[in-house]
Amino acid sequence: SPSSKSSDSSWQWNTGTIMTAIGSGFLMALAGAAILDSAPLAPSPSIPTDVIHDMVEDLLVDYNLQTKKSKLRHGNVNQSGTRKKRKNIEYDRVRAYESVMSDYLCPVPRFPDRQFERVFRITRESANFILCTLTKHDEFFMQTYDAIGRPSIAPEVKFLAAQKRLCYGVSFSTFQYYFQMGESMTRLCVSHLT
């Protein structure tokens, strides 16, 4: 019948209006208008105010569940609603040092001088001179140990990581597995080198 169609269409219009209002942050004004005066939500007088009120309450519950699911899906809160700590990635500093030394800086490296120059845009002798100067004058490039006795990232690894980042101008995530350090540490290496 025509009257039931208009009632159904007004119901859909009301649901859409409520969802738009929820998404826009006007939920309190909308709920107040629904309780006090049903005219903004119901152009058809066939929908009683209590039905609109129930509909608003149902949509509130759905909205709260959706935002909670969204936060859980995006990983910034856990089941109890508290913020999660960032995951700490353990990099293998010793492996990075051994790789850099065996590939480029040992007495008989895997890659010859010409390959070193192509990769780092600097001669091996110049790199050794800069590295010696940095380790003497900048505490950041000195070898240190943490509280449990683990060595920090080796100065050779820090220097070559920064040099490679400057040479290629790409995101360091390209090289992070070879040099075994995160992007923030690489930024520090570049800022101390320049």
Salt bridges, closest charged atoms under 4 A:
GLU57 OE2 - HIS53 NE2 3.51
GLU90 OE1 - ARG150 NH1 3.20
ASP103 OD1 - ARG110 NH1 2.72
ASP113 OD1 - ARG124 NE 2.56
GLU117 OE1 - ARG114 NH1 3.70
ASP138 OD2 - HIS192 ND1 3.20
ASP146 OD2 - ARG150 NE 2.94
GLU183 OE2 - ARG187 NH2 3.84
